[in-house]
């Protein structure tokens, strides 16, 4: 039975757990975002490592790394802008979702076909 992309990503995440942001980072970002004017640059710098991690995961599609980085960084900026503590959820999971969706879009645009 062939694995789905979500199953592959879950396995990839587990095998790279040591490279993921720690719970302390998530807690720190939550405290920052509880303020009136959160420091979005701190969010971006804390989770930039996720872009490289997801680039590795999507390398199987042979898309240019520069393209994936560009889309991933733009997505991280969007995640920083849109994240709200009051809605709950871990900031790192939120960032992963935005980066992943953006990289999937980049790959499908690069290949010139439908979504992956």
Residue pairs with C-beta under 8 A, 6 or more apart in sequence:
3 11
5 116
8 57
9 57
9 100
12 56
12 57
13 20
16 53
16 56
19 49
19 53
20 49
20 50
20 53
20 92
21 46
21 47
21 49
21 50
21 92
25 46
25 47
25 91
25 92
26 90
26 91
26 92
28 46
29 42
29 43
29 46
29 83
29 91
29 92
30 85
30 91
32 38
32 39
32 42
32 43
33 43
33 83
33 84
33 85
33 91
34 85
40 77
40 80
40 81
41 80
43 76
43 79
43 80
43 83
43 91
43 95
44 76
44 77
44 80
46 91
47 76
47 79
47 91
47 92
47 95
48 73
48 76
50 72
50 76
50 92
50 95
50 96
50 99
51 68
51 69
51 72
51 73
51 76
51 99
54 68
54 72
54 96
54 99
54 100
54 103
55 65
55 68
55 69
55 72
55 103
58 68
58 103
58 104
58 107
59 65
61 107
61 111
61 116
63 103
63 106
63 107
63 110
63 111
64 110
67 106
67 110
68 103
68 106
68 107
70 106
71 102
71 103
71 105
71 106
72 99
72 102
72 103
74 102
75 98
75 99
75 101
75 102
75 103
76 95
76 98
76 99
78 98
78 102
79 94
79 95
79 97
79 98
79 99
80 95
82 98
83 91
83 94
83 95
104 115
104 116
105 115
107 116
108 114
108 115
108 116
